[in-house]
Amino acid sequence: MNRFKDTLKIIATNWVHFVGFYVTTYLSLILFKLIGLEGSANEEWTSILLLSLLTIPLLFFVYGLRILGGFLVAIVFLDILGFNLKSTRIKLILFLEWILIIPPFINWAFEYEYWLWITLSISFLITQSLREKKIDKIIKSHLATTESINEQ
């Protein structure tokens, strides 16, 4: 039962990706405007700096809902598989998740010239490293509990 709770705690750490994606999208829009990428070059600064704070969630939930849903299903499945098989190799598991999930996004970036996929892929790697610290605490807590039970 304790293992199940720990797995749910690990899965719950995925919220950090959505915050990371939001921040990355906002900063990417600013970067794309600065370097003059097509599409963002015609946007006004007020639109990018102010309106995008509201339109980014719309972008995610209208355009990207299926993509985010697929991403979430994939990351949850890989978390369950990875952390129940070899929970002590946190960094390796998180890196393998990143390697397994990003190829379609990199492909779409070049196929559709939608460069946000590149910055979101980098964001995903960064948020995976942020998750590492949280997951390490969860696993250490689980190991400490297991050791104390074994000693009794």
C-alpha positions in Angstrom: 0.0 0.0 0.0 2.8 2.4 0.8 4.4 1.7 -2.6 1.1 2.8 -4.3 1.0 6.0 -2.3 4.6 6.8 -3.2 3.9 6.1 -6.9 1.0 8.5 -6.7 3.2 11.1 -5.1 5.8 10.7 -7.9 3.0 11.1 -10.6 1.8 14.2 -8.8 5.2 15.8 -9.4 4.3 16.2 -13.0 2.5 19.5 -12.3 5.9 21.2 -12.6 5.8 20.5 -16.4 2.7 22.5 -17.0 4.1 25.5 -15.1 7.4 25.1 -17.0 5.5 24.9 -20.3 3.6 28.1 -19.5 6.7 30.1 -18.5 8.6 28.7 -21.5 5.9 29.6 -23.9 5.7 33.1 -22.6 9.5 33.6 -22.8 9.6 31.9 -26.2 7.1 34.3 -27.6 9.3 37.2 -26.4 12.4 35.6 -27.8 10.7 34.8 -31.2 9.7 38.5 -31.4 13.2 39.7 -30.6 14.8 37.5 -33.3 12.0 38.2 -35.8 10.7 34.7 -36.4 7.8 34.5 -38.8 4.5 34.9 -37.1 5.7 36.6 -34.0 7.5 39.4 -36.0 4.1 41.0 -36.9 2.7 40.8 -33.3 2.7 44.0 -31.2 4.7 44.0 -28.0 1.6 44.7 -25.9 0.0 41.6 -27.4 3.1 39.5 -26.6 3.8 40.9 -23.1 0.2 41.2 -21.8 -2.3 39.3 -23.8 -0.2 36.2 -24.1 -0.5 35.8 -20.3 -4.2 35.0 -21.0 -3.9 33.4 -24.4 -1.2 30.8 -23.5 -3.7 28.8 -21.4 -6.2 29.0 -24.3 -3.4 27.7 -26.7 -2.8 24.8 -24.4 -6.4 23.8 -23.8 -7.9 24.5 -27.2 -5.1 23.7 -29.6 -3.0 21.5 -27.4 -5.5 19.5 -25.3 -5.0 16.3 -27.2 -1.2 16.8 -27.2 -1.1 17.6 -23.5 -3.4 14.6 -22.8 -1.1 12.3 -24.7 1.9 13.8 -23.0 0.3 13.2 -19.6 -0.7 9.6 -20.3 2.8 8.9 -21.6 4.6 10.5 -18.7 2.4 8.8 -16.1 2.8 5.4 -17.8 6.6 5.8 -17.9 6.7 7.0 -14.2 4.7 3.9 -13.1 6.9 1.6 -15.2 10.3 3.2 -14.4 9.9 3.9 -10.7 8.3 0.5 -9.9 11.1 -1.3 -11.7 14.3 0.6 -10.6 13.4 3.5 -8.3 17.0 4.2 -7.3 18.1 5.4 -10.7 16.0 8.6 -10.7 18.2 10.6 -13.0 18.4 7.8 -15.6 14.6 7.2 -15.5 13.8 10.9 -16.0 16.3 11.2 -18.8 14.9 8.1 -20.6 11.4 9.5 -20.2 12.6 12.7 -21.9 14.4 10.8 -24.7 11.3 8.7 -25.3 8.8 11.6 -25.3 10.5 14.4 -27.3 11.2 12.9 -30.7 7.7 13.6 -32.2 7.9 17.2 -30.9 11.3 17.8 -32.5 10.0 16.2 -35.7 6.9 18.5 -35.6 9.2 21.6 -35.0 11.0 21.0 -38.3 8.1 19.6 -40.3 5.8 22.5 -39.5 8.5 25.1 -38.7 6.8 25.6 -35.3 9.8 26.3 -33.2 7.9 26.4 -29.9 8.3 22.6 -29.8 12.0 23.0 -29.5 11.8 25.4 -26.5 9.1 23.2 -24.9 11.4 20.1 -25.3 14.2 22.0 -23.5 11.7 23.1 -20.9 10.7 19.4 -20.4 14.3 18.5 -19.7 14.6 21.3 -17.2 11.4 20.4 -15.4 12.5 16.8 -15.3 15.6 17.9 -13.4 13.3 19.8 -11.0 11.2 16.7 -10.5 14.4 14.7 -9.7 14.8 16.5 -6.3 11.1 16.0 -5.3 11.2 12.3 -6.4 14.5 11.7 -4.5 12.8 12.9 -1.3 9.8 10.6 -1.9 12.0 7.6 -2.5 14.3 8.4 0.5 11.2 8.7 2.7 10.0 5.3 1.4 13.4 3.6 2.0 13.6 5.1 5.5 10.1 3.7 6.3 11.0 0.3 4.8 14.2 0.1 6.8 12.4 1.1 10.1 9.8 -1.6 9.5 12.5 -4.2 8.7 14.4 -3.4 11.9 11.3 -4.1 14.0 
